[in-house]
C-alpha cells in the first residue's frame, strides 16, 4: 500500500471531489460527510474540517473507505 502524506482538510476534500465524491451534509460537530458511489455501493466518510494537518493514518483510512485505495 502507498504511503500517504499528511494533508490539510481542504486538500483531502479537493482530492475526494476530484475522484467523484460529493458533499452530503455538515455534521453537528466539525465533521463534513462526503459520499461516493462505486459499483452501485455508497461509501461515506466523515472529514474533520478546519484542520491544518490531518494525520496520514486518518487520510489513508478515509481514502480506503472511499475505495480510492485498495
RAPE-V846827 format. One record per helix or strand of 2 or more residues. SS is the DSSP state (alpha for helix, beta for strand). FROM is the first residue (numbers start at 0). LEN is the number of residues. Records with the same first field share a line. If there is no record, write none. Layout:
SS=FROM-LEN ; FROM-LEN
This chain:
alpha=8-10 ; 55-10
beta=21-5 ; 30-8 ; 40-8
